[in-house]
């Protein structure tokens, strides 16, 4: 299996459990790895035969900016579901979300999840 990745995708969201986190959007950073088979795209040289990382980046950004969930866990799960629905060629996702302003004494905090397509 092959990997298409997006690293360091930055966007802003209203997310968190504390009142101060619900007042203004705060930065989130995403690293996304999507497992897929790239052989067909390599042979055809056609974007339709692969995962369009520009499209995924735009979809993730729009989804995150519109979301109002409290937990990163919820956002991560929803994002994986959305990617699987829109990108049929993706069989597995590794998604890391960093929340750099969440803990004052830490450079960043966050989570990493791995999800597989369930057919």
C-alpha positions as a Markdown table, in Angstrom:
| # | Residue | x | y | z |
|---|---|---|---|---|
| 1 | Unk | 0.0 | 0.0 | 0.0 |
| 2 | Unk | 1.2 | 3.5 | -0.8 |
| 3 | Unk | 0.8 | 6.8 | 1.2 |
| 4 | Unk | -0.3 | 10.2 | 0.2 |
| 5 | Unk | 0.3 | 12.7 | 3.0 |
| 6 | Unk | -0.4 | 16.3 | 4.0 |
| 7 | Unk | 1.9 | 17.7 | 6.6 |
| 8 | Unk | 1.5 | 20.9 | 8.7 |
| 9 | Unk | -2.0 | 21.9 | 7.4 |
| 10 | Unk | -2.9 | 24.9 | 9.5 |
| 11 | Unk | -6.4 | 26.2 | 10.1 |
| 12 | Unk | -8.4 | 27.8 | 12.9 |
| 13 | Unk | -11.3 | 26.5 | 14.9 |
| 14 | Unk | -13.5 | 27.2 | 17.8 |
| 15 | Unk | -12.8 | 24.1 | 19.9 |
| 16 | Unk | -12.3 | 23.3 | 23.5 |
| 17 | Unk | -14.2 | 22.8 | 26.8 |
| 18 | Unk | -13.2 | 26.0 | 28.5 |
| 19 | Unk | -15.1 | 29.3 | 28.0 |
| 20 | Unk | -12.0 | 31.1 | 26.8 |
| 21 | Unk | -11.6 | 28.5 | 24.0 |
| 22 | Unk | -15.1 | 29.1 | 22.8 |
| 23 | Unk | -14.6 | 32.9 | 22.4 |
| 24 | Unk | -12.1 | 33.0 | 19.5 |
| 25 | Unk | -10.8 | 30.6 | 16.9 |
| 26 | Unk | -7.5 | 29.1 | 17.8 |
| 27 | Unk | -4.9 | 27.4 | 15.5 |
| 28 | Unk | -4.9 | 23.7 | 14.8 |
| 29 | Unk | -2.3 | 21.9 | 12.8 |
| 30 | Unk | -3.0 | 18.6 | 10.9 |
| 31 | Unk | -0.8 | 15.8 | 9.6 |
| 32 | Unk | -2.7 | 13.4 | 7.4 |
| 33 | Unk | -1.5 | 10.2 | 5.9 |
| 34 | Unk | -3.9 | 8.3 | 3.6 |
| 35 | Unk | -3.2 | 4.8 | 2.4 |
| 36 | Unk | -4.1 | 4.0 | -1.1 |
| 37 | Unk | -2.9 | 2.1 | -4.2 |
| 38 | Unk | -1.0 | 4.5 | -6.5 |
| 39 | Unk | -0.3 | 2.1 | -9.4 |
| 40 | Unk | -3.3 | 3.0 | -11.5 |
| 41 | Unk | -2.5 | 6.8 | -11.2 |
| 42 | Unk | 1.1 | 6.2 | -11.9 |
| 43 | Unk | 0.2 | 4.4 | -15.2 |
| 44 | Unk | -2.6 | 6.8 | -16.3 |
| 45 | Unk | -1.0 | 10.1 | -15.1 |
| 46 | Unk | -4.6 | 11.1 | -14.3 |
| 47 | Unk | -5.6 | 12.9 | -11.1 |
| 48 | Unk | -9.0 | 11.0 | -11.2 |
| 49 | Unk | -7.0 | 7.8 | -10.4 |
| 50 | Unk | -5.6 | 9.1 | -7.2 |
| 51 | Unk | -6.3 | 11.1 | -4.0 |
| 52 | Unk | -6.3 | 14.8 | -4.7 |
| 53 | Unk | -4.4 | 16.2 | -1.7 |
| 54 | Unk | -5.4 | 19.8 | -2.6 |
| 55 | Unk | -9.0 | 18.7 | -2.5 |
| 56 | Unk | -8.5 | 16.9 | 0.8 |
| 57 | Unk | -6.8 | 20.0 | 2.3 |
| 58 | Unk | -9.6 | 22.3 | 1.2 |
| 59 | Unk | -12.2 | 19.9 | 2.6 |
| 60 | Unk | -10.5 | 19.5 | 5.9 |
| 61 | Unk | -10.0 | 23.3 | 6.2 |
| 62 | Unk | -13.6 | 24.0 | 5.4 |
| 63 | Unk | -14.9 | 21.3 | 7.8 |
| 64 | Unk | -12.7 | 22.4 | 10.7 |
| 65 | Unk | -13.5 | 26.1 | 10.3 |
| 66 | Unk | -17.3 | 25.3 | 10.4 |
| 67 | Unk | -17.1 | 22.8 | 13.3 |
| 68 | Unk | -18.0 | 23.7 | 16.8 |
| 69 | Unk | -17.2 | 20.5 | 18.7 |
| 70 | Unk | -15.5 | 20.6 | 22.1 |
| 71 | Unk | -13.1 | 17.7 | 21.8 |
| 72 | Unk | -10.3 | 17.0 | 19.4 |
| 73 | Unk | -11.3 | 13.3 | 19.6 |
| 74 | Unk | -14.7 | 14.2 | 18.1 |
| 75 | Unk | -13.2 | 16.4 | 15.4 |
| 76 | Unk | -10.7 | 13.7 | 14.5 |
| 77 | Unk | -13.3 | 11.0 | 14.1 |
| 78 | Unk | -15.6 | 13.3 | 12.1 |
| 79 | Unk | -12.7 | 14.2 | 9.8 |
| 80 | Unk | -11.8 | 10.6 | 9.1 |
| 81 | Unk | -15.4 | 9.8 | 8.3 |
| 82 | Unk | -15.6 | 12.8 | 5.9 |
| 83 | Unk | -12.3 | 11.8 | 4.1 |
| 84 | Unk | -13.5 | 8.2 | 3.7 |
| 85 | Unk | -16.8 | 9.4 | 2.2 |
| 86 | Unk | -15.2 | 11.8 | -0.3 |
| 87 | Unk | -12.1 | 9.8 | -1.2 |
| 88 | Unk | -13.2 | 6.3 | -2.1 |
| 89 | Unk | -9.6 | 5.2 | -2.9 |
| 90 | Unk | -8.4 | 5.8 | 0.7 |
| 91 | Unk | -8.3 | 2.5 | 2.7 |
| 92 | Unk | -6.6 | 3.8 | 5.9 |
| 93 | Unk | -6.0 | 7.2 | 7.6 |
| 94 | Unk | -3.5 | 8.3 | 10.1 |
| 95 | Unk | -4.5 | 11.7 | 11.4 |
| 96 | Unk | -2.6 | 13.9 | 13.9 |
| 97 | Unk | -4.0 | 17.1 | 15.3 |
| 98 | Unk | -1.9 | 19.6 | 17.2 |
| 99 | Unk | -3.4 | 22.3 | 19.4 |
| 100 | Unk | -0.5 | 24.7 | 20.0 |
| 101 | Unk | -2.3 | 27.2 | 22.3 |
| 102 | Unk | -4.0 | 24.6 | 24.6 |
| 103 | Unk | -1.4 | 24.3 | 27.3 |
| 104 | Unk | 0.7 | 27.4 | 28.1 |
| 105 | Unk | 4.0 | 25.5 | 29.0 |
| 106 | Unk | 3.9 | 23.1 | 26.1 |
| 107 | Unk | 4.9 | 23.7 | 22.5 |
| 108 | Unk | 1.8 | 21.8 | 21.4 |
| 109 | Unk | -0.6 | 19.0 | 22.5 |
| 110 | Unk | -2.9 | 16.8 | 20.5 |
| 111 | Unk | -3.7 | 13.3 | 19.4 |
| 112 | Unk | -3.0 | 10.8 | 16.7 |
| 113 | Unk | -5.6 | 8.3 | 15.5 |
| 114 | Unk | -5.5 | 5.5 | 12.9 |
| 115 | Unk | -8.7 | 4.4 | 11.1 |
| 116 | Unk | -9.4 | 1.8 | 8.5 |
| 117 | Unk | -12.2 | 1.8 | 6.0 |
| 118 | Unk | -15.0 | -0.5 | 7.0 |
| 119 | Unk | -16.7 | -1.8 | 3.9 |
